[in-house]
Amino acid sequence: MSAATTRSRTPDRLCAEAVDLARAAAEEAAAPGVVGEHEGMVSEGDRVVTHFFGCSEPGYRGWRWAVTVARASRAKIVTVDESVLLPGPDAVLAPEWVPWSERLRPGDMGPGDLLPTDAEDLRLEPGYSGEEEPPPSSAVSHEMADLVEAEDADVTEGTPAHLQVAPSRGTIAAVAEELGMRRARVLSRYGLHTAADRWEESYGAKTPMAQAAPATCMSCGFLNPIGGSLGQAFGVCANEFSPADGHVVSLAYGCGGHSEAAVMPKPPQPAPPVIDETRVDPFPLRPSPDSGSVPATEDASTAELGHS
């Protein structure tokens, strides 16, 4: 260990004794009555010492006033370099700042909110490529028009501003729009994978609902397929009684609302009545004499009462 290193770790005697000078500097920078007791010092270098004082100001628990004092070589007068309020080892600090784009969570956006995407967003890639070059049939290209204006030459009638340039019908954007590819950016493979991982976590094979399901969504009649490469592994649930109704679900997901899990039997139908129309059933016009509860024979008593 060199002599210079030894000297830098040993506090200078005059600087170490300048506690009152350091306290006065701290009280001058702080509010009245918030500078606490002396809590130690540390050597910053040759003839440079930092004194620490406690801070009793509300909201700054564990913070310390740090006053750095120094003296010149062979000088006996100690001067103040700076005084600042610094957090101590057990200070209460604010959490580390996180950009808003990383703090945003699903469901945080409301009506009218705008979520801009980074130009270098890894989830997106150009929907179509190609420079907007004029076709060969155009009168003058953009480069030729600039050259004509710079050389002040007349290759055709009119100024370069009036020259015919690439028509909009022949541009890459126009062709892409005609083919249904007008989106400037589409999902990249990284964006597809992150979306698939997110959907698999919410409605995938490892969820408790899928573990207890009688069958997977692949064989469910309520599964609505989706297009694109993600259609090989995901679909949209269309069962209003399912917990995943209206959500993108994995084909390996499942729930108790599977269309073929429990098919209810049809209720039994009563047999239709059988009518024999090939025979005639005789019906008497008058009831049989012995069919009633009253005897058919008349006597004097019943005749007077009107019985027959």
Backbone hydrogen bonds in HBPLUS format (Angstrom, degrees):
<---DONOR---> <-ACCEPTOR-->    atom                        ^
c    i                          cat <-CA-CA->   ^        H-A-AA   ^      H-
h    n   atom  resd res      DA  || num        DHA   H-A  angle D-A-AA Bond
n    s   type  num  typ     dist DA aas  dist angle  dist       angle   num
A0006-THR N   A0002-SER O   3.20 MM   4  6.49 154.1  2.27 142.5 149.5     1
A0007-ARG N   A0003-ALA O   2.98 MM   4  6.21 158.0  2.03 148.1 153.6     2
A0008-SER N   A0004-ALA O   3.05 MM   4  6.25 149.7  2.14 143.5 151.1     3
A0009-ARG N   A0005-THR O   3.26 MM   4  6.47 139.7  2.44 142.2 150.8     4
A0010-THR N   A0007-ARG O   3.31 MM   3  5.25 142.0  2.47  95.5 105.9     5
A0016-ALA N   A0012-ASP O   2.81 MM   4  5.88 149.2  1.90 148.3 157.7     6
A0017-GLU N   A0013-ARG O   3.05 MM   4  6.21 140.0  2.21 142.8 152.6     7
A0018-ALA N   A0015-CYS O   3.30 MM   3  5.22 154.1  2.37  97.0 104.6     8
A0022-ALA N   A0018-ALA O   3.19 MM   4  6.32 154.3  2.26 136.1 143.0     9
A0023-ARG N   A0019-VAL O   2.83 MM   4  6.11 155.8  1.89 152.2 159.2    10
A0024-ALA N   A0020-ASP O   2.94 MM   4  6.12 160.2  1.98 147.0 152.1    11
A0025-ALA N   A0021-LEU O   3.12 MM   4  6.37 152.4  2.20 142.5 149.5    12
A0026-ALA N   A0022-ALA O   3.00 MM   4  6.27 150.9  2.08 145.1 153.2    13
A0027-GLU N   A0023-ARG O   2.86 MM   4  6.11 161.9  1.90 157.2 161.5    14
A0028-GLU N   A0024-ALA O   3.02 MM   4  6.12 141.8  2.17 138.0 148.1    15
A0029-ALA N   A0025-ALA O   3.17 MM   4  6.40 143.6  2.31 138.3 146.8    16
A0030-ALA N   A0026-ALA O   2.87 MM   4  5.98 145.4  1.99 148.2 158.4    17
A0056-SER N   A0034-VAL O   2.92 MM  22  4.81 166.1  1.94 138.1 142.8    18
A0036-GLY N   A0054-GLY O   2.53 MM  18  4.28 168.5  1.54 142.7 138.3    19
A0054-GLY N   A0037-GLU O   2.93 MM  17  5.50 159.9  1.98 150.8 155.8    20
A0039-GLU N   A0052-PHE O   2.71 MM  13  5.29 168.3  1.73 143.1 147.0    21
A0052-PHE N   A0040-GLY O   2.90 MM  12  5.52 162.4  1.93 163.2 158.9    22
A0042-VAL N   A0050-THR O   2.96 MM   8  5.38 144.1  2.10 142.2 153.6    23
A0050-THR N   A0042-VAL O   2.91 MM   8  5.38 168.1  1.92 158.6 162.3    24
A0044-GLU N   A0048-VAL O   2.88 MM   4  5.33 155.5  1.94 137.3 144.0    25
A0048-VAL N   A0045-GLY O   3.39 MM   3  5.14 156.5  2.45 117.7 111.0    26
A0071-ARG N   A0047-ARG O   3.23 MM  24  5.78 142.0  2.39 150.5 157.0    27
A0049-VAL N   A0069-VAL O   2.98 MM  20  5.53 161.2  2.02 156.0 162.2    28
A0069-VAL N   A0049-VAL O   2.81 MM  20  5.53 166.7  1.82 171.4 170.2    29
A0051-HIS N   A0067-VAL O   2.79 MM  16  5.23 161.8  1.82 155.0 151.2    30
A0067-VAL N   A0051-HIS O   2.89 MM  16  5.23 163.5  1.92 152.9 158.1    31
A0053-PHE N   A0065-TRP O   2.85 MM  12  4.98 147.9  1.95 138.7 149.0    32
A0065-TRP N   A0053-PHE O   2.72 MM  12  4.98 158.9  1.77 152.2 155.3    33
A0060-TYR N   A0057-GLU O   3.22 MM   3  5.85 150.9  2.31 142.6 142.3    34
A0063-TRP N   A0060-TYR O   3.19 MM   3  5.52 163.1  2.22 128.8 128.2    35
A0092-VAL N   A0061-ARG O   3.20 MM  31  6.12 153.1  2.28 169.7 166.7    36
A0088-GLY N   A0062-GLY O   2.93 MM  26  5.42 135.0  2.13 128.7 142.1    37
A0064-ARG N   A0086-LEU O   2.80 MM  22  5.46 170.0  1.81 168.6 171.8    38
A0086-LEU N   A0064-ARG O   2.83 MM  22  5.46 164.1  1.85 169.6 165.4    39
A0066-ALA N   A0084-VAL O   2.74 MM  18  5.35 174.2  1.74 172.6 170.7    40
A0084-VAL N   A0066-ALA O   2.89 MM  18  5.35 157.3  1.94 145.9 153.1    41
A0068-THR N   A0082-GLU O   2.89 MM  14  5.48 160.0  1.93 160.9 167.6    42
A0081-ASP N   A0068-THR O   2.70 MM  13  5.39 163.1  1.73 153.1 157.5    43
A0070-ALA N   A0079-THR O   2.91 MM   9  5.58 156.0  1.97 154.4 161.9    44
A0079-THR N   A0070-ALA O   2.84 MM   9  5.58 169.7  1.85 173.0 170.4    45
A0075-ALA N   A0072-ALA O   3.10 MM   3  5.23 157.8  2.15 126.8 124.2    46
A0091-ALA N   A0088-GLY O   3.30 MM   3  5.02 161.0  2.34 109.9 107.1    47
A0102-GLU N   A0099-PRO O   2.97 MM   3  5.46 144.0  2.10 111.2 121.2    48
A0103-ARG N   A0099-PRO O   3.10 MM   4  6.43 133.7  2.32 142.0 155.4    49
A0104-LEU N   A0100-TRP O   3.05 MM   4  6.07 137.2  2.24 147.9 155.3    50
A0108-ASP N   A0105-ARG O   3.05 MM   3  5.71 155.7  2.11 147.8 146.6    51
A0113-ASP N   A0110-GLY O   3.12 MM   3  5.60 166.1  2.14 135.3 137.0    52
A0121-ASP N   A0118-ASP O   3.14 MM   3  4.95 147.5  2.25 113.6 108.8    53
A0124-LEU N   A0121-ASP O   3.20 MM   3  5.72 165.6  2.22 114.6 119.0    54
A0188-SER N   A0123-ARG O   2.82 MM  65  5.26 168.5  1.83 123.6 126.2    55
A0125-GLU N   A0186-VAL O   2.78 MM  61  5.47 146.9  1.89 154.8 164.5    56
A0186-VAL N   A0125-GLU O   2.75 MM  61  5.47 158.6  1.80 164.0 168.7    57
A0127-GLY N   A0184-ALA O   2.67 MM  57  4.98 173.5  1.67 122.4 122.7    58
A0133-GLU N   A0131-GLU O   2.84 MM   2  5.60 127.5  2.12 110.9  94.7    59
A0138-SER N   A0135-PRO O   3.13 MM   3  5.74 169.9  2.14 120.2 123.3    60
A0145-ALA N   A0141-SER O   2.89 MM   4  6.11 150.0  1.98 146.1 155.0    61
A0146-ASP N   A0142-HIS O   3.02 MM   4  6.30 157.5  2.08 150.2 155.0    62
A0147-LEU N   A0143-GLU O   2.96 MM   4  6.20 154.1  2.03 143.6 151.4    63
A0148-VAL N   A0144-MET O   2.83 MM   4  6.03 155.6  1.89 148.1 154.4    64
A0149-GLU N   A0145-ALA O   3.05 MM   4  6.25 158.2  2.10 144.6 150.2    65
A0150-ALA N   A0146-ASP O   2.92 MM   4  6.14 151.5  2.00 144.8 152.8    66
A0151-GLU N   A0147-LEU O   2.90 MM   4  6.06 159.7  1.94 152.3 157.0    67
A0152-ASP N   A0148-VAL O   2.81 MM   4  5.66 121.8  2.15 138.4 152.4    68
A0153-ALA N   A0148-VAL O   3.32 MM   5  5.40 152.8  2.40 138.0 145.2    69
A0162-HIS N   A0159-THR O   2.92 MM   3  5.46 146.5  2.03 115.2 124.6    70
A0163-LEU N   A0160-PRO O   3.20 MM   3  5.10 162.7  2.23 101.2 106.3    71
A0170-GLY N   A0167-PRO O   3.09 MM   3  5.63 151.5  2.17 112.6 120.3    72
A0171-THR N   A0168-SER O   3.41 MM   3  5.46 171.0  2.42 105.6 108.0    73
A0175-VAL N   A0171-THR O   3.11 MM   4  6.42 159.5  2.15 148.9 154.2    74
A0176-ALA N   A0172-ILE O   2.88 MM   4  6.07 158.1  1.93 149.5 156.2    75
A0177-GLU N   A0173-ALA O   2.89 MM   4  6.06 152.0  1.97 143.4 150.9    76
A0178-GLU N   A0174-ALA O   2.98 MM   4  6.19 153.5  2.05 144.0 151.0    77
A0179-LEU N   A0175-VAL O   3.05 MM   4  6.28 142.3  2.20 143.0 152.7    78
A0181-MET N   A0176-ALA O   2.58 MM   5  4.68 160.3  1.62 159.2 151.7    79
A0180-GLY N   A0177-GLU O   3.14 MM   3  5.04 160.9  2.18 101.8 106.7    80
A0192-LEU N   A0188-SER O   2.90 MM   4  6.23 152.2  1.98 149.4 157.1    81
A0193-HIS N   A0189-ARG O   2.99 MM   4  6.16 157.1  2.04 144.4 150.2    82
A0194-THR N   A0190-TYR O   2.98 MM   4  6.21 161.5  2.01 152.0 156.6    83
A0195-ALA N   A0191-GLY O   3.07 MM   4  6.17 158.4  2.12 142.6 148.6    84
A0196-ALA N   A0192-LEU O   2.92 MM   4  6.08 158.1  1.96 146.3 152.8    85
A0197-ASP N   A0193-HIS O   2.90 MM   4  6.10 157.1  1.95 148.6 154.5    86
A0198-ARG N   A0194-THR O   3.01 MM   4  6.17 153.9  2.08 142.8 149.8    87
A0199-TRP N   A0195-ALA O   2.94 MM   4  6.19 161.8  1.98 153.4 157.7    88
A0200-GLU N   A0196-ALA O   2.86 MM   4  5.92 154.2  1.93 144.8 152.8    89
A0201-GLU N   A0197-ASP O   3.04 MM   4  6.14 143.8  2.17 139.3 147.7    90
A0202-SER N   A0198-ARG O   3.26 MM   4  6.51 147.1  2.38 139.7 147.5    91
A0203-TYR N   A0199-TRP O   2.82 MM   4  5.83 171.5  1.83 159.7 161.9    92
A0250-SER N   A0203-TYR O   2.98 MM  47  6.09 162.2  2.01 168.1 173.2    93
A0211-GLN N   A0207-THR O   3.05 MM   4  6.32 150.5  2.14 152.2 161.3    94
A0212-ALA N   A0208-PRO O   3.22 MM   4  6.41 141.4  2.38 142.5 150.5    95
A0213-ALA N   A0210-ALA O   3.31 MM   3  5.01 158.4  2.36  95.6 101.9    96
A0217-CYS N   A0253-TYR O   2.59 MM  36  5.60 133.9  1.79 166.8 168.4    97
A0220-CYS N   A0217-CYS O   3.11 MM   3  4.85 166.4  2.13 103.1 107.0    98
A0223-LEU N   A0220-CYS O   3.46 MM   3  5.78 167.2  2.48 108.5 111.0    99
A0238-ALA N   A0222-PHE O   2.97 MM  16  5.14 139.6  2.13 139.4 151.8   100
A0224-ASN N   A0236-VAL O   2.74 MM  12  4.96 166.5  1.76 152.5 156.3   101
A0236-VAL N   A0224-ASN O   2.85 MM  12  4.96 170.5  1.86 145.3 148.4   102
A0231-GLY N   A0228-GLY O   3.13 MM   3  5.51 152.8  2.21 106.4 114.6   103
A0232-GLN N   A0229-SER O   3.34 MM   3  6.02 170.6  2.35 114.8 117.5   104
A0233-ALA N   A0230-LEU O   3.10 MM   3  5.68 165.3  2.13 116.6 121.2   105
A0234-PHE N   A0230-LEU O   2.96 MM   4  5.93 135.9  2.15 153.0 166.6   106
A0251-LEU N   A0233-ALA O   2.97 MM  18  5.57 152.8  2.05 141.2 139.4   107
A0235-GLY N   A0249-VAL O   2.94 MM  14  5.51 149.5  2.03 154.0 163.8   108
A0249-VAL N   A0235-GLY O   2.75 MM  14  5.51 156.6  1.80 155.0 162.8   109
A0237-CYS N   A0247-HIS O   3.14 MM  10  5.92 161.5  2.18 160.8 161.7   110
A0246-GLY N   A0237-CYS O   2.90 MM   9  5.43 168.0  1.92 140.1 142.6   111
A0242-SER N   A0239-ASN O   3.08 MM   3  5.33 163.1  2.11 111.7 117.0   112
A0245-ASP N   A0242-SER O   3.28 MM   3  5.33 152.6  2.36 116.3 113.2   113
A0247-HIS N   A0244-ALA O   3.01 MM   3  5.29 160.4  2.05 136.9 134.3   114
A0253-TYR N   A0250-SER O   2.97 MM   3  5.11 162.0  2.01 107.1 112.7   115
A0261-ALA N   A0258-HIS O   3.24 MM   3  5.13 168.9  2.26 104.6 107.8   116
A0291-SER N   A0288-SER O   3.02 MM   3  5.14 167.2  2.04 115.6 116.3   117
A0303-ALA N   A0299-ASP O   2.99 MM   4  6.06 152.9  2.07 150.4 158.5   118
A0304-GLU N   A0300-ALA O   3.20 MM   4  6.30 151.8  2.28 139.7 145.4   119
A0305-LEU N   A0301-SER O   3.29 MM   4  6.56 146.7  2.41 137.9 146.4   120
A0307-HIS N   A0302-THR O   2.94 MM   5  5.21 153.5  2.01 159.0 154.3   121
A0306-GLY N   A0303-ALA O   3.24 MM   3  5.15 152.3  2.32  95.5 103.8   122
